[in-house]
Amino acid sequence: MNENSTLTSRFNNQGAQTFWESRVHERVAGAIQRMEARFVLCEPSLTSARYRDLLTKQGHPHELTPPFAKNNPEQRMWNAAKQWVKYDHVKRINKIRNVGERMIGKDRGLER
């Protein structure tokens, strides 16, 4: 399949949408853009909050490696916190997409 046929199918799909479907897609895209912008601003604070959650009650990182290991557990905990925050963000984005699809009626086979 070449690029022109891909563009043609995308154009035909957009042309076949009703006004309601196109409006919902625009609103979902806008919500996702706002969520992405907000995530960029809040990512450091979310990561530090998640890191604090990963710490023990004494304020030290868990010892997940034997004492003779050379790597730093704090850096590993920060990386885990960053990854966890990104995963939560992706889950929120997917929830927005699912709501948009439910509004259109795709998941139930309904048409509005």
N, C-alpha and C positions, 0 to 999 in steps of 0.2 A: 504494500500500500504506500503510495507516494504522499508527499505533503499536501498536494492539491486536493486529493480525495478526502484527506483528513479535514481540511478546512471546509470543503463542501459539505461533509456530513455534520460538522459542527454548526455551519451556517443553517443547514436545513433543520437541525434540532432546535436552534434558537428561533427559527421562523415558525416552527410548529407549536411553540409554547403559547399558552393563553396569557392574557394581560396579568391575571392573578399570579401565575407561575413566575413570570418575569419579575413582577414586583416583589415576590417573596425571595427570589434569588438575589435581587438587589439589596434587600433588607438584610439577608443573611451575610452577604459579602461585606456590607457596611458594619455589621455587628462584629464580624471576625476581624476586620481592620482595626476597629476600636479596641477589641480585646488584645490584639497584637501590640498596639501602641501602649496600652496600659501595662501589659506584661513586661515590656522593655523598661518601663519606669520602675516597676515594682519588683523585678527579678532579684536585685541584691537583698532587699529586705525579706522577701520570701525565702531566699536561700539561707540567710542567717537564722531565720526563725526555724526552718527545717533542721538546720545544723544543731541548734539548741535542743530540739526535740530528740536528736540522735545521741546527745550527750547523756551520760549517767547523772544521777542526782548529785554526785560530788563535783560535777563540772569537768570531768575528764572524759576523753573519748574511750569507747570500749576497746579493750585489748583483743583484737580479732586475730592477731598474729602471735607467734611464739616470741619470747623475749630476745632471741638471737637474730631476728629478722632486721634488715637494714632499712626498710621503707618506713615512712612516717604515717602513722594511722590518722593523724589530723587531716592531712591532705586527702587521704582516701575518703574520710568522712565528708569533707567539703565537696569532693567530686560526687559522692553519693547523694548529697543534699541537692546539688545542682541538677543532677539527673532526675531526681524525684520531683523537683519543682517543674522541670520541663515536661515530664510525663503528666503531671496534674494539669498543666496548661493544655496539652494535646487532648486530654480527656474533656476539658471544658469546650474546646473548639469543636470536638466531635458531637458534644451535646447540642451545641448551637445548630450544627448541620442537621442533626436528627430532628430537631424541632422544626426546622424549615421543611424537611421532607414530609413530616407529619402534617404540616399546614397545607402542603400541596396535595397530600393524600397518596403519596407514592408507596408508603409502607403498607397501606391497606387496600390498594387498588382502587381507591375512590377518585372521582374527579369533581372538582368544584367549579 
